[in-house]
């Protein structure tokens, strides 16, 4: 999926917005805990939400060109 897919699902669709909000509330809370292992676990959970948000932000960037990304993905067999 390209950033435009993430934008359509999580930014433009009201249900996607609700899902992203729930994921953010659930997985983006304070990452740091007294236990280092718990901190690592929380950071890993937050990384997924950060990825989705970064893809949306990429799609919202006026310089973004989906055709260039698709060509790049095809070239790298992604």
C-alpha positions as CSV (number, residue, x, y, z in Angstrom):
1,X,0.0,0.0,0.0
2,X,1.1,3.5,-0.7
3,X,0.8,6.5,1.6
4,X,-2.4,7.4,-0.3
5,X,-3.9,4.1,0.9
6,X,-3.1,5.0,4.5
7,X,-4.5,8.5,3.9
8,X,-7.8,7.1,2.5
9,X,-8.2,4.6,5.3
10,X,-7.0,6.5,8.4
11,X,-7.4,10.2,7.5
12,X,-10.3,10.6,5.1
13,X,-12.6,7.9,6.3
14,X,-14.4,8.7,9.6
15,X,-14.2,5.0,10.8
16,X,-10.5,5.0,10.0
17,X,-10.1,8.2,12.0
18,X,-11.8,6.5,15.0
19,X,-9.5,3.4,14.7
20,X,-6.4,5.5,14.5
21,X,-7.5,7.5,17.5
22,X,-8.1,4.3,19.5
23,X,-4.7,2.9,18.4
24,X,-3.1,6.2,19.4
25,X,-4.7,6.3,22.9
26,X,-3.9,2.6,23.5
27,X,-0.4,2.4,22.2
28,X,1.1,5.9,22.2
29,X,0.9,6.6,26.0
30,X,4.0,7.4,28.0
31,X,6.7,5.0,26.7
32,X,9.1,5.2,29.6
33,X,8.7,3.0,32.6
34,X,11.0,2.1,35.4
35,X,11.6,-1.3,33.9
36,X,13.8,-1.1,30.8
37,X,12.1,-4.1,29.2
38,X,8.7,-2.5,29.6
39,X,10.0,0.7,28.0
40,X,11.2,-1.2,25.0
41,X,7.9,-3.0,24.7
42,X,6.0,0.3,24.8
43,X,8.3,1.9,22.3
44,X,7.7,-1.1,19.9
45,X,4.0,-0.7,20.2
46,X,4.1,3.0,19.5
47,X,6.2,2.4,16.4
48,X,3.3,0.9,14.5
49,X,1.1,4.0,15.2
50,X,4.1,6.3,14.2
51,X,4.4,4.3,10.9
52,X,0.7,4.9,10.0
53,X,0.9,8.6,10.9
54,X,4.1,9.0,8.9
55,X,2.5,7.4,5.8
56,X,-0.5,9.8,6.2
57,X,1.9,12.7,6.5
58,X,3.7,11.6,3.4
59,X,0.4,11.5,1.4
60,X,-0.5,15.0,2.7
61,X,2.9,16.4,1.5
62,X,2.2,18.4,-1.7
63,X,5.6,17.1,-3.1
64,X,4.5,13.5,-2.8
65,X,4.0,11.7,-6.1
66,X,2.4,8.2,-5.9
67,X,3.7,7.3,-9.4
68,X,7.3,7.8,-8.3
69,X,6.7,5.6,-5.2
70,X,5.1,2.9,-7.2
71,X,8.0,2.9,-9.7
72,X,10.4,2.7,-6.8
73,X,8.5,-0.2,-5.2
74,X,8.4,-2.0,-8.5
75,X,12.1,-1.5,-9.0
76,X,12.8,-2.9,-5.5
77,X,10.2,-5.7,-5.8
78,X,8.4,-4.5,-2.7
